[in-house]
Amino acid sequence: MFRDPASESAIDQAAKRLERAVALLEQRLGEMKRRDAADTGGLFDQDRARLAADLDQARARQHELESAGAEASAALGRAIVEIREALEGEGSEPEDEPALPFGDEAVDDDEGASPPWSESRED
């Protein structure tokens, strides 16, 4: 059963045109989607490569800093030993009086007491 195109109603003709337009639109969208996917994949690859290079540089810098820190720590340890040896070589404090660090003074328990150098002695 064949229909004559002239006998088709205007609605049928509009529906066919719409179907062809939708099919063409789907085809173009599919092409655009494939093209975008290819472009986006390339961008992700570029980003991944750039991030990998940045990570490698950061790790190299980390190793450099760790080495510098270890060297500084070793040098500081050697300096501490040398300073201790030099201080021990200057002579030791008398053993009956413990040495007070610089700035520390013996404090009397009496709050109102004056310092020993300001007291006048009467003998």
C-alpha positions in Angstrom: 0.0 0.0 0.0 1.8 3.1 -1.3 0.6 6.6 -0.6 1.0 9.4 -3.0 3.0 12.2 -1.4 0.3 14.6 -2.5 -2.2 12.7 -0.6 -0.2 12.8 2.7 -1.6 15.3 5.1 0.4 18.3 6.2 0.8 16.8 9.6 2.4 13.6 8.2 4.8 15.7 6.1 5.7 17.8 9.1 6.3 14.7 11.2 8.7 13.3 8.6 10.6 16.5 8.4 10.8 16.6 12.2 12.1 13.0 12.2 14.8 13.8 9.6 15.8 16.9 11.6 16.0 15.0 14.9 18.1 12.2 13.2 20.5 14.9 11.7 20.7 16.6 15.1 21.5 13.3 16.9 24.2 12.6 14.3 25.8 16.0 14.7 25.6 15.7 18.5 27.3 12.3 18.3 30.1 13.7 16.2 30.6 16.7 18.6 30.6 14.4 21.5 33.3 12.1 20.0 35.4 15.2 19.1 35.0 16.7 22.6 35.9 13.4 24.2 39.1 13.2 22.1 40.0 16.8 23.0 39.2 16.4 26.7 41.2 13.2 26.8 44.2 15.1 25.5 43.7 17.8 28.1 43.6 15.3 30.9 46.8 13.6 29.6 48.5 17.0 29.5 47.3 17.8 33.0 48.4 14.4 34.2 51.9 14.8 32.7 52.3 18.4 34.1 51.2 17.2 37.6 53.6 14.2 37.4 56.5 16.6 36.5 55.5 18.9 39.4 55.4 16.0 41.8 58.8 14.8 40.6 60.3 18.3 41.2 58.7 18.5 44.6 60.1 15.1 45.6 63.5 16.1 44.4 63.3 19.3 46.5 62.2 17.3 49.5 65.2 15.1 49.2 67.5 18.1 48.9 66.0 19.7 52.0 66.2 16.4 54.0 69.9 16.2 53.0 70.6 19.8 54.0 68.8 19.2 57.3 70.8 16.1 58.1 74.0 18.0 57.3 73.0 20.9 59.5 72.1 18.6 62.3 75.4 16.8 62.1 77.3 20.1 62.0 75.3 21.3 65.0 76.1 18.1 66.9 79.8 18.5 66.2 79.7 22.2 67.3 78.0 21.1 70.6 80.7 18.6 71.3 83.5 21.1 70.6 81.9 23.7 72.8 81.5 21.2 75.7 85.1 20.1 75.3 86.2 23.7 75.3 84.2 24.5 78.4 85.5 21.4 80.2 89.1 22.4 79.4 88.8 25.8 81.0 88.6 24.3 84.5 85.9 23.0 86.6 84.0 24.7 89.4 84.8 23.8 93.0 82.8 20.7 93.9 81.6 21.9 97.3 79.6 24.8 95.7 77.4 23.9 92.8 77.7 26.3 89.9 74.7 28.4 89.1 73.9 29.3 85.6 74.4 33.0 84.6 71.6 35.2 86.0 70.5 32.8 88.7 71.0 33.9 92.3 70.3 32.3 95.6 67.0 33.6 97.1 66.3 33.8 100.8 62.9 32.6 102.0 62.4 35.9 103.8 60.5 38.2 101.6 61.4 41.4 103.5 65.1 40.5 103.7 67.5 42.9 102.0 70.3 41.6 99.8 73.4 40.4 101.7 75.6 43.2 100.2 73.4 45.9 101.7 73.4 44.7 105.3 75.6 46.5 107.7 77.3 44.2 110.2 77.9 45.1 113.7 80.5 43.0 115.5 
